Amino acid sequence: MAAAEELGAALATAGHGLVYGGGRAGLMGAVADGVLKGGGHVTGVIPQALMDLEVGHTGIPDLRVVGTMHERKALMYELSSVFITLPGGIGTFEEFFETVTWNKLGLHKKPSLVLNVAGYYDPLRDLLDHSLRSDFITADVRGLMRIVDSVPETMAVLDELFT
Protein backbone atom coordinates (compact mmCIF):
# COMPACT_ATOMS: atom_id res chain seq x y z
CA MET A 1 0.00 0.00 0.00
CA ALA A 2 2.85 2.36 0.84
CA ALA A 3 4.45 1.85 -2.58
CA ALA A 4 1.13 2.61 -4.30
CA GLU A 5 0.76 5.86 -2.36
CA GLU A 6 4.42 6.69 -3.06
CA LEU A 7 3.88 6.11 -6.77
CA GLY A 8 0.83 8.36 -6.77
CA ALA A 9 2.69 11.16 -5.00
CA ALA A 10 5.67 10.80 -7.35
CA LEU A 11 3.43 10.92 -10.42
CA ALA A 12 1.81 14.12 -9.19
CA THR A 13 5.15 15.71 -8.31
CA ALA A 14 6.47 14.92 -11.79
CA GLY A 15 3.38 16.42 -13.41
CA HIS A 16 1.93 13.14 -14.66
CA GLY A 17 -1.77 12.43 -14.44
CA LEU A 18 -3.31 9.07 -13.62
CA VAL A 19 -5.80 7.03 -15.61
CA TYR A 20 -6.92 4.02 -13.63
CA GLY A 21 -9.80 1.65 -12.95
CA GLY A 22 -11.80 4.05 -10.79
CA GLY A 23 -11.82 2.07 -7.54
CA ARG A 24 -11.53 3.58 -4.08
CA ALA A 25 -10.10 0.55 -2.28
CA GLY A 26 -6.83 -1.34 -2.39
CA LEU A 27 -3.78 -0.35 -4.38
CA MET A 28 -5.85 1.37 -7.08
CA GLY A 29 -7.40 3.69 -4.52
CA ALA A 30 -4.03 4.28 -2.85
CA VAL A 31 -2.38 5.39 -6.10
CA ALA A 32 -5.31 7.69 -6.87
CA ASP A 33 -5.22 9.16 -3.37
CA GLY A 34 -1.47 9.75 -3.68
CA VAL A 35 -1.95 11.63 -6.95
CA LEU A 36 -4.82 13.67 -5.52
CA LYS A 37 -2.87 14.58 -2.36
CA GLY A 38 -0.04 15.75 -4.59
CA GLY A 39 -2.38 17.98 -6.59
CA GLY A 40 -2.34 15.83 -9.72
CA HIS A 41 -5.14 14.96 -12.12
CA VAL A 42 -6.90 11.61 -11.79
CA THR A 43 -9.24 10.04 -14.33
CA GLY A 44 -11.08 6.95 -13.17
CA VAL A 45 -12.90 4.60 -15.51
CA ILE A 46 -15.30 2.15 -13.90
CA PRO A 47 -18.17 -0.02 -15.16
CA GLN A 48 -21.66 0.70 -13.85
CA ALA A 49 -21.86 -2.70 -12.15
CA LEU A 50 -18.93 -1.79 -9.90
CA MET A 51 -20.40 1.65 -9.19
CA ASP A 52 -23.60 -0.11 -8.15
CA LEU A 53 -21.53 -2.10 -5.62
CA GLU A 54 -20.26 1.24 -4.25
CA VAL A 55 -16.60 0.55 -5.02
CA GLY A 56 -16.09 3.64 -7.21
CA HIS A 57 -13.84 6.44 -5.95
CA THR A 58 -16.30 9.32 -5.73
CA GLY A 59 -13.57 11.66 -4.47
CA ILE A 60 -12.01 12.11 -7.89
CA PRO A 61 -13.23 14.90 -10.15
CA ASP A 62 -13.07 12.88 -13.39
CA LEU A 63 -14.84 9.56 -12.78
CA ARG A 64 -16.19 8.06 -15.99
CA VAL A 65 -18.81 5.36 -15.67
CA VAL A 66 -19.03 2.96 -18.61
CA GLY A 67 -21.23 -0.02 -19.44
CA THR A 68 -18.81 -2.94 -19.42
CA MET A 69 -15.33 -4.05 -18.45
CA HIS A 70 -14.43 -4.10 -22.15
CA GLU A 71 -15.47 -0.46 -22.51
CA ARG A 72 -13.49 0.35 -19.37
CA LYS A 73 -10.28 -1.18 -20.72
CA ALA A 74 -10.72 0.36 -24.17
CA LEU A 75 -11.18 3.85 -22.70
CA MET A 76 -8.29 3.43 -20.27
CA TYR A 77 -6.02 2.30 -23.11
CA GLU A 78 -7.12 5.25 -25.23
CA LEU A 79 -6.47 7.80 -22.48
CA SER A 80 -3.16 6.36 -21.26
CA SER A 81 0.40 7.03 -22.43
CA VAL A 82 2.07 4.24 -20.47
CA PHE A 83 0.85 1.28 -18.42
CA ILE A 84 2.18 0.64 -14.91
CA THR A 85 1.17 -2.61 -13.27
CA LEU A 86 1.21 -2.93 -9.49
CA PRO A 87 0.85 -6.17 -7.54
CA GLY A 88 -2.55 -7.70 -8.06
CA GLY A 89 -4.52 -10.76 -8.96
CA ILE A 90 -5.96 -12.40 -12.03
CA GLY A 91 -7.60 -9.24 -13.39
CA THR A 92 -4.34 -7.34 -13.06
CA PHE A 93 -2.48 -10.13 -14.88
CA GLU A 94 -5.05 -10.19 -17.67
CA GLU A 95 -4.90 -6.43 -18.19
CA PHE A 96 -1.09 -6.42 -18.14
CA PHE A 97 -0.78 -9.16 -20.73
CA GLU A 98 -3.46 -7.55 -22.88
CA THR A 99 -1.53 -4.25 -23.02
CA VAL A 100 1.60 -6.13 -24.05
CA THR A 101 -0.27 -8.25 -26.61
CA TRP A 102 -1.89 -5.17 -28.15
CA ASN A 103 1.56 -3.58 -28.40
CA LYS A 104 2.96 -6.70 -30.08
CA LEU A 105 0.06 -6.65 -32.54
CA GLY A 106 0.68 -2.99 -33.34
CA LEU A 107 -2.59 -1.72 -31.86
CA HIS A 108 -0.59 0.78 -29.80
CA LYS A 109 3.05 1.58 -29.03
CA LYS A 110 2.71 2.40 -25.33
CA PRO A 111 5.23 1.04 -22.83
CA SER A 112 4.23 -1.50 -20.17
CA LEU A 113 6.01 -1.28 -16.84
CA VAL A 114 5.66 -3.62 -13.89
CA LEU A 115 6.36 -2.21 -10.43
CA ASN A 116 7.87 -5.20 -8.65
CA VAL A 117 7.04 -4.23 -5.06
CA ALA A 118 8.95 -6.37 -2.54
CA GLY A 119 9.77 -8.93 -5.23
CA TYR A 120 6.10 -9.73 -5.94
CA TYR A 121 6.75 -10.09 -9.66
CA ASP A 122 10.05 -11.98 -9.42
CA PRO A 123 8.28 -15.18 -10.56
CA LEU A 124 6.85 -13.28 -13.56
CA ARG A 125 10.34 -12.05 -14.47
CA ASP A 126 11.58 -15.65 -14.25
CA LEU A 127 8.68 -16.92 -16.38
CA LEU A 128 9.23 -14.30 -19.07
CA ASP A 129 12.94 -15.01 -19.18
CA HIS A 130 12.22 -18.77 -19.31
CA SER A 131 9.77 -18.18 -22.18
CA LEU A 132 12.47 -16.23 -24.01
CA ARG A 133 15.10 -18.94 -23.47
CA SER A 134 12.58 -21.57 -24.61
CA ASP A 135 11.82 -19.63 -27.81
CA PHE A 136 8.15 -19.05 -26.99
CA ILE A 137 8.66 -15.30 -27.08
CA THR A 138 11.25 -13.23 -28.92
CA ALA A 139 13.63 -10.70 -27.43
CA ASP A 140 11.51 -7.98 -29.05
CA VAL A 141 8.41 -9.20 -27.23
CA ARG A 142 10.33 -9.59 -23.95
CA GLY A 143 11.50 -6.01 -24.43
CA LEU A 144 7.89 -4.79 -24.45
CA MET A 145 7.70 -5.59 -20.72
CA ARG A 146 9.95 -3.71 -18.34
CA ILE A 147 10.05 -4.80 -14.72
CA VAL A 148 11.23 -2.13 -12.28
CA ASP A 149 11.92 -2.67 -8.60
CA SER A 150 11.09 0.67 -7.00
CA VAL A 151 9.09 3.86 -7.39
CA PRO A 152 12.25 5.92 -8.05
CA GLU A 153 13.22 3.47 -10.82
CA THR A 154 9.70 3.75 -12.25
CA MET A 155 9.97 7.53 -12.29
CA ALA A 156 13.41 7.36 -13.93
CA VAL A 157 11.93 5.23 -16.72
CA LEU A 158 9.06 7.72 -17.14
CA ASP A 159 11.62 10.53 -17.36
CA GLU A 160 13.43 8.60 -20.12
CA LEU A 161 10.18 8.04 -21.99
CA PHE A 162 8.80 11.57 -21.76
CA THR A 163 11.83 13.83 -22.04
C-alpha positions, -999 to 999 in steps of 0.1 A, spaced: 0 0 0 28 24 8 44 18 -26 11 26 -43 8 59 -24 44 67 -31 39 61 -68 8 84 -68 27 112 -50 57 108 -74 34 109 -104 18 141 -92 51 157 -83 65 149 -118 34 164 -134 19 131 -147 -18 124 -144 -33 91 -136 -58 70 -156 -69 40 -136 -98 16 -130 -118 41 -108 -118 21 -75 -115 36 -41 -101 5 -23 -68 -13 -24 -38 -3 -44 -58 14 -71 -74 37 -45 -40 43 -29 -24 54 -61 -53 77 -69 -52 92 -34 -15 98 -37 -19 116 -70 -48 137 -55 -29 146 -24 0 157 -46 -24 180 -66 -23 158 -97 -51 150 -121 -69 116 -118 -92 100 -143 -111 69 -132 -129 46 -155 -153 21 -139 -182 0 -152 -217 7 -139 -219 -27 -121 -189 -18 -99 -204 16 -92 -236 -1 -81 -215 -21 -56 -203 12 -43 -166 6 -50 -161 36 -72 -138 64 -59 -163 93 -57 -136 117 -45 -120 121 -79 -132 149 -101 -131 129 -134 -148 96 -128 -162 81 -160 -188 54 -157 -190 30 -186 -212 0 -194 -188 -29 -194 -153 -41 -185 -144 -41 -222 -155 -5 -225 -135 3 -194 -103 -12 -207 -107 4 -242 -112 39 -227 -83 34 -203 -60 23 -231 -71 53 -252 -65 78 -225 -32 64 -213 4 70 -224 21 42 -205 8 13 -184 22 6 -149 12 -26 -133 12 -29 -95 8 -62 -75 -26 -77 -81 -45 -108 -90 -60 -124 -120 -76 -92 -134 -43 -73 -131 -25 -101 -149 -51 -102 -177 -49 -64 -182 -11 -64 -181 -8 -92 -207 -35 -75 -229 -15 -43 -230 16 -61 -241 -3 -82 -266 -19 -52 -281 16 -36 -284 30 -67 -301 1 -67 -325 7 -30 -333 -26 -17 -319 -6 8 -298 30 16 -290 27 24 -253 52 10 -228 42 -15 -202 60 -13 -168 57 -36 -139 64 -22 -104 79 -52 -86 70 -42 -51 89 -64 -25 98 -89 -52 61 -97 -59 68 -101 -97 101 -120 -94 83 -152 -106 69 -133 -136 103 -120 -145 116 -156 -143 87 -169 -164 92 -143 -191 129 -150 -192 122 -188 -193 98 -182 -222 125 -162 -240 151 -189 -235 126 -216 -246 118 -196 -278 82 -191 -270 87 -153 -271 112 -132 -289 136 -107 -274 115 -80 -291 84 -92 -272 103 -96 -239 115 -60 -244 79 -48 -244 77 -56 -207 100 -37 -183 100 -48 -147 112 -21 -123 119 -27 -86 111 7 -70 91 39 -74 123 59 -81 132 35 -108 97 38 -122 100 75 -123 134 74 -139 119 52 -167 91 77 -171 116 105 -174 134 86 -201 102 80 -220 88 116 -218 118 138 -220 
